[in-house]
């Protein structure tokens, strides 16, 4: 199973094209509905104003018509209005309403000229956008064109018998053709995205597997170093003769730890990790290393289980290195927490060393410390020189995904 530290950032690398298409289409439908609603509201207000300024014009007759158009669009926008029967009935209702609106305008001279043209054009555009909104079987381009044709035909029917001259409605035509073209270009763009999505996803999966493998290799090599190699080193420095009960128990514990399969099962509560670290410190003290602890180890409780375990194991390895390699029997551990990260500093006044001169067979600092901390998004800083002691600073973030 992929670890959360690796899986988290990778899942956001590529947004699947199929989801992008659905989200984009839904957003366009919302935009079409609210733009058409704005146009209908504008016509509604204009009709009220015309009625107030022209007592002979009963604009109130068109207000129910506009309301019916908007309510029908609202129903067609909902899930209940997506069936074929609902679309047909809704389309007929809107078309009849547009014809009724045009008929009302044609019979009152007060709306002749610019005002009538503005009202009819706005209504045609609104119906065109409604057509694009309810077209869920294509890009929406067909719906826009059908909506425009239906609105134009309804206006022509409504103006039959009137003295009004029929002209080509350039703004409405431009909206219908331009909107349909834009929607089709969007479909073409999505198709091209799908063509490249598969190789991108494949490359992403390969990179994901490689990163996961590197993390597992780091964890495995660190575990081997902290257990088997550590116990071999203990045996190599032990005087000939029977092993002590404590040494045998430690060897058995290391073998059990290596034999236990690694899983993604949540670790115990962070306070248990804090207690385990304190146990390690006490064991090292029993082995002869005087460890002075300052700050607050309970800061580990603010970390998630993965970071807390990696940090506590890295601290343990740093203290083991002091005991084995520094030539001194005293070390200091300081733990402190800020709003964004937790830092642990391990220092000693021992013989020191030059890190670049450490052999490739020495895995303690490289894997058990640096590798572990890097796998959870942290960083390690080390200051050491021969005869001047060593300071190791381990920093891990409190929040966010590990890298």
N, C-alpha and C positions, 0 to 999 in steps of 0.2 A: 504494500500500500504506500502511496506517495505521502511524504511528510508534509504537514501544513506549511512548514517553513519554505518549502519549494513550490508547493501547489498554489499558494496564495497569489503571488504576483504574476505567475504565468497565466492563470485563468483570465486575467484582465488584459492580456497582451493582444488578443484578437477577439473582437465582438462579432459573433456569428452573423453572417449576412442574412440568414433567414429571419433572425430576430430583428435585425436592423430594418429589413423591409417591412415587417409588421408594424414596428414602432413608427416608422416614417409614414406609412399609410394611415395609421391611426391619428398621427399628428396633423396630417393634411385634412383628414375628415373633420377634425375639431376646428381647424382654421376655416374651412369652407362653411361650416355651420355658423360660426360666430360672425364671419364677414357678411354672410347672407342675412343673419339676424340684424346686424347693424344697418344694412340697406333697408330692410323691411321697417325697422324702427324709424329710420329717416323719412321714408314715405309716409308712415303713420303720422308723424309729427307734421309733415308738410300738408297732409290732408286736413288736419285740425286747423292749421294756420289759414289755409284757403277757405275753409268753412267760416272762420271768424271774420275774415276780411271781405268775403263775398257772400252775403246773406242768401243769394239765390242759388248758391252751390251747396247741395246737400252732401258734403264730404263724409258725413257720418255713415253713409251707405257703404263706403269702401272700407271702413274700419273693421267690420266683421270679416270681410273678405281677406284682408291682410292677416287678421288673427288666425283664420282657418289655415292659410298658407304656412304660417309659422308653426302652429300646433302640428300640422301634418309633417313638416320637416323634422320636428322634435320627435315625433313617433317613429318616423323612418330611421332616425339616428340611433334609436334604442335597439336592444336585442330583439324585442317583440316585433319590430318593423322590418326585419331582415328577410322574411320569407318572400318568395316570388309573388304570392297573392297580395301581400301587403304592399310590395313595391308597385304593382300594377294599379291597385286601388288608390294608393297615395299619389301616384303620378297623374291619374285621371282627375283626382280632386284638385291638385295644384293647377293643372291645365285649365280646368273649368273655372277656377277662381281667377286666374289671370284673364280669361276671356270676359268674365263678369266685371272685373276691374276696368278693362279697356272699354267695355260697353258703357260703363258709368261715365268715364271721362269723355267719350265721344258725344254724349248727349248734352253736354254743358259747355257753352262757348267760353266760360271764364277760364277754362283750362287749356285753351288753344295756345299754340305757340311753344315757347321755350319751356314753360312749366310742365305741360303735358309730355313733351319729349323727355324731360328729365325724369319724370315719374315713371314713364314706360320703360326707359332705358335701365333705370335702377332696378325695376321689377324683373326685367329680362336677365340682368346680371345675377340677381339673387337666385332666380330659378336655375340658371346655368350652374351656379356653385352648388346648389342643392342636388342637382343631377350628378355632379362629380362626387358629392359626399355619399350618396346612396349606392353608387356603382362599386360594389365589392367583388365583382367577378372579373374585373380588369384593372388597369392602372388608374381608372377614373376618367380617362380621356373620353371614352365612349359615352359615359354618363354625362359629362359636360356638354358634349355635342348634342346628345339627345335632349338634354335640358334646354339648350338654347333653341333648337328647332321647335320643340313643344311650346316654349314661351312665345316665340315669334309667330307660330301658327295660331296660337290662342289670341294674340293681339290682333292679328289680321281678321280672325272671326269676329272679335269684339267690335272692330271698327267697320264691319260691313254695314252699308247703308248710311254711313256718316260722310261728311264732306272732307274729312281729314285725308291728306295725301300720304300714301305709304312711301317711305324712304328706307334706304339701307341704313340700319343702325350700326354705324361704324364702331362705337365703343363696345357694344355688346358682342359684335362679331370678333373684335380684337381680343376680348377677354376669353371668349370660347375657344378660338383657335390657339391663342398664346398659352392658355392653361392646358389644353389638350397636348400641345407640343411639349410643354415642360414636364407633364406627367409621363409621356412616352420616353423622353430623354432620361427621366429618373429610372424607369424600368430597364432601359439599356444599360445604364450605369450599374444597377444592381446585378444584372446578368454578368457583366464583366467582373464585378466583385466576387461573385460566386465562382468564376473560373479560376481566380487566383487564391481563393480562400483555402482550397484543398491543399495545394503545395505549401502555403503558409502554415496551415495547421499541422501538416506533416513535419515541417522543419521545427515548429514549436514543440511538437511531441518528442522529436529527437533530442532537442536541446534540453527539454525537461528531464528526459531519461538520463542524459549525460550528467546533468547537475545533481540529480538524485543519486546516481551511482557514485559521484565524487564525495557526496556527503556520507553515504554509507561506508565508503572506503576509509574516510577520515575517522568515522566513529569506530569502525572495526580495528584499524591500526592503533587508535588511542586505547581501545579496550584491551588489546593484546599487550600493549606496552605497560598498561597499569596493572595487569594481572600476571600473565605468564612470564613476561620478561622481568617483571619486578620480582617474582618469586624465584626465578632462576638466578637473579643477581643476589638475592638473599642466601640461597643455597651455596653460591660460589664463595661468599664471604663468611660462611658458617664454619666453625671449627669441626674437624672430623669427629664423628660420634653420633649418638642418637639425637634426633631433632626434639626440640622442646614441644610441649603440648600446644603452646601458643603459636609456634611456627606451623605446626601441622594444621591447626584450625584455620590459620590465615591462608594456607595453600588450598585447603578444601573450599574455603569461601571464594577464592579466585577462580577455581575450576568450575564451581557452580555458577558463578557470574558469567563466565564465557559460554558455558553449555546452555544457559537459558536463552531461548529465542527472543530476538528483539521484536516488539510489537508496538502498535500505536495506542495501546491501552493507557488511559490517563494515569499519570503518576499520582502518588499519595499527595495529601495536602502539603502546600509549601512549607508549613511549620515543621513537618517531618524531615524535609531536606535540611532545614536549619539545624534541627537536632542531630541529623546525620553528620553534618559538617562539624558541629561541636564534638561529636564522638571521634571524628578523625583527628581533630586537634588534641583531644585527650590521649589518643593512641600515640600520636607523634611525641607528645610530652613524655609518655611512658617510655618511648624509645630513646629519649635523651634530648629532644629538641624543645627548648623553652620558647613557647609561642605567646607573645603579648598581643591580646586582642583589644582593639578600640573601635569606636563607632558603634554601629548597631547591626548585628547579623540578622535581625528581624526584617531588614530591608529586603532580604530574599523573598519574604512573603508577598512583596508587591510584584514579583515576576511571575510569568506563566511557568508551568511545570517544566517545559523544555528548556527555557533559558535558565531557570533556577538550577536544574540538574547540571547543565553544561558549565555554569559558573562555579558551582560547588566542586565539581570534579576537577576543573582547571585550578582552583585554589588548592585543592589537595595535592595535585601534582607539583605545583610551585613549592609547597612546603616540603614535600618529599625530596625535591631537588636540593633544597637548602640543607636538609639532613644528610644527603648522600654526597653532595659535591662542593658545598661552600667552605667546609673546613671549620665552621663555627657551630655552636649549639644554641644559638638564639636568633629568633626571627620575629618580625612584627607584621600583624595583619590589621589593616584599617578598612572598614566598610562604610561607605556613606552614599546617600541617595539624593538626587535632585529631582526636579519636576519631570525630567525626560529620561534619565538614565541612572543606573546603579554602577558604582565603581568600587572595586576591591584592589587594594595596593599591598603587595607582599615585599618586604625589604629585609635585607640582611647585610652584615658588615664583613662578609666572607671574602674569599680569594678572588671572586669575580671571574669573568671570562669574556671572550670576544665571540659574539654569536656567529659571525661568518666563518669562524674557524672550527665550529662544532661539526663533527663528522656526520655523514648522511645516515649512519647507523644509529645515531642518537635521536630517537623519536619523541622524547618527552616534551621538549619545548615546542617543536614543530607541529606535532599532531595532537598530543594530549592537552596542550594549552592553546596555541594559536589556532589549530584546526577546529577545536571545539568552540571557541569563542566566535570565530568567523562564521561557523555554520548556523549561528543564531543571530547574525547581524551585528555582532559586537566587534571590538577592536582591542589589540594588545599593544602596549608600549613597553619597551624594555630599555633600561639604562644599566650598563655594566662595563667594567673595565678591570683588567687584572690588578688585584690589590686594593680595589676601591668598593667592593661589595656589589650588590645587585638590587635593583628595584624593578618590579614587574607591576604594571597597572592594567587591570582587566576592566573593560567598560562594556556594558550591554544595555540596549535601549529598553525602556519599560513598556512602550507602546509600539504598535505597528508590526508589519510582517517581517520575519527574518529574511535575510537575503542570502 
